[in-house]
């Protein structure tokens, strides 16, 4: 057996296995109750926090932070702007 064949065999047998999470980021985004429960468990145990599932739950929670809130008024009836403040004491520059 040549050195190249031995190297290829070694690479195939000694390859690392990457852990794969059962739940991905879109799953946690669609199931916020499960995401909260997973985050609670992950925050209580540092060993769990290093797992791919906890990292996916953290990423899903972080993605939700940048979403704008819906308006609390109807688009047909926007809220009125408050009046500008009145000047007290006249012109202060003089």
N, C-alpha and C positions, 0 to 999 in steps of 0.2 A: 504494500500500500504506500502510495506516495505521501509526501508531507502535506500536499494540498488536500488530498482526500482525508487525511487524519484531522487536519484543521477544520474542514467542513463538517465532519462527524462530531467533533468536539463542540462546534458552534451549535449544531442542531440539538445535541443532548444537553448542553449546558445553558441553553437560552433561558432567559428569565421570563417568568409568567407575570404579566401585569394584572393586578386585580381590577375587576370590572364591577361597577355598582349595579345593583338590581334596579334602582330607580334613578332616572336621569333628571336633568334640570327641568325640562318641560313637564315631566310628571309632577314634580313638586310645585310648579307654578299652577297646575290645574287642580291640585289637591292641597290647599293651604292648611287644612287641619292636620294632615299627615306631616307636612313640612314643619309646622310648629312643634309637634310631638317629637319628630326626629331631632330638631334643633335643641329641644329641651334635654334629650338624652345625650346628645353630642356635647353640650355645654357642661354637663355634669361629669363626664369622663373624658379625660384628655386622650386616652388611647383610642376611643371611638372617634374623636375629632379628627384623627389622622386618616380615617377611612374614606374611600371615594364617595360613599353614600352621604356622609356628613359634609364633605366638600361640595357635593352637588346641592344639598339643601341650603348651605350657606350662599352659594352662588345664586340660587333661585330667590332667596330672600333679598340679596343685594340688588338683583335686577329689578325687584319691585320698588326699590327706593326712588328711582328716577322717574316714575310714571306720574304725569300730572293728575291732579284731583279733578273730578268732574265739576262743572259749574253748579252752584247751588241756586241758580235762578234760571228761568226759561229764556231761551234766546230771543223770544218775541218781546219780553219785558225785562230788559237789563236793569240793574240797580242804578239809582241816581248817584251822581258824584256829590260828595259833601261840598258845601260852599267854601270858598277860600277864607283863610283866617283874616280877621280885621286887624288893621294896624292900630296899635295903642300908642298914644303920645305923639302922633304926627310923624314927621320925617326925622329920624334919629341922626341922619348924617349932618344936619345943619347945626 
